[in-house]
Amino acid sequence: MIPQEDRDETPGAPRKSPQMGATRVPLHLVFQAFVGAIIGIGIVSLLSEVAPAQLALAGVLVTIVAWIIEHGFNLPAPNSKQGARVRLILRMVSLIGFTLAVSPLLAMLEA
């Protein structure tokens, strides 16, 4: 069934194209998660001389700051081009922070 906002009552009328950021293809989200995890693992490997607990704390703080920015500030509309980009960057930063928090904790569990 076609959503109400995509319908046109004229027979044979073309379907409206979705606005930027209005819909997300699951493959796009998988790619975003893959890139964020790779960047996070790269940062963890670069900061290998830092104590694992400090690195985990830094990851938690990065994730909390990204969440506060996303929910505490007036950002552009999610279906605008600029709003989609801002939210993409915030999700990437949050995923990198999560990877920074989890990777050292996993290493501490193995030891």
C-alpha positions in Angstrom: 0.0 0.0 0.0 1.3 3.5 -0.9 1.6 5.9 2.1 -0.9 8.7 2.1 1.6 11.4 1.4 2.9 9.6 -1.7 -0.5 9.2 -3.3 -1.8 11.4 -6.1 -5.5 11.1 -6.8 -4.9 11.6 -10.6 -4.9 8.2 -12.3 -1.5 7.3 -13.8 0.2 10.1 -11.9 3.9 9.4 -11.0 4.8 8.7 -7.4 6.4 11.5 -5.4 10.1 11.0 -4.9 11.2 10.8 -1.2 13.1 13.8 0.2 16.7 13.5 1.2 16.9 11.8 4.6 13.2 10.8 4.6 13.9 7.1 4.1 17.0 5.0 4.8 17.9 1.9 2.9 19.1 -0.8 5.3 22.3 -1.4 3.2 23.1 2.3 3.8 22.9 1.8 7.5 25.1 -1.3 7.3 27.7 0.6 5.4 27.6 3.4 7.9 28.0 1.0 10.8 30.9 -0.8 9.1 32.7 2.5 8.4 32.1 3.8 11.9 33.4 0.5 13.5 36.5 0.5 11.3 37.3 4.1 12.2 36.8 3.3 15.9 39.0 0.3 15.8 41.7 2.3 13.9 41.6 5.0 16.7 41.8 2.3 19.3 44.9 0.8 17.7 46.5 4.2 17.4 45.9 4.9 21.1 47.1 1.4 22.3 49.5 3.0 24.8 46.6 4.6 26.7 45.2 2.6 29.6 42.1 0.6 28.5 39.9 2.1 31.2 40.8 5.6 30.1 40.1 4.8 26.5 36.7 3.3 27.5 35.8 6.4 29.5 36.8 8.6 26.5 34.5 6.5 24.3 31.6 6.9 26.7 32.1 10.6 26.9 32.3 11.0 23.1 29.0 9.0 22.8 27.3 11.1 25.5 28.4 14.4 23.8 27.1 13.3 20.4 23.8 12.4 22.1 23.5 15.7 23.9 24.2 17.6 20.6 21.6 15.6 18.8 18.9 16.0 21.4 19.8 19.3 23.0 20.3 21.6 20.0 17.9 22.7 17.3 19.3 20.9 14.2 18.1 21.3 10.6 15.1 19.2 9.6 16.0 15.5 9.1 14.6 15.4 5.6 16.7 18.4 4.4 20.1 17.8 2.8 22.0 19.7 5.6 20.0 17.9 8.3 20.7 14.5 6.9 24.4 15.3 6.7 24.5 16.6 10.3 22.7 13.5 11.6 25.0 11.2 9.6 28.0 12.8 11.2 26.5 12.6 14.7 25.6 8.9 14.2 29.2 8.2 13.0 30.7 10.1 15.9 28.4 8.2 18.3 29.3 4.8 16.7 33.0 5.7 16.9 32.6 6.5 20.6 30.8 3.3 21.2 33.6 1.3 19.5 36.1 3.2 21.6 34.2 2.2 24.7 33.7 -1.4 23.9 37.0 -2.4 22.3 39.2 -1.8 25.5 36.5 -3.4 27.6 36.7 -6.6 25.5 40.5 -6.6 25.8 40.2 -6.2 29.6 37.8 -9.2 29.7 40.3 -11.4 27.7 43.1 -10.6 30.1 
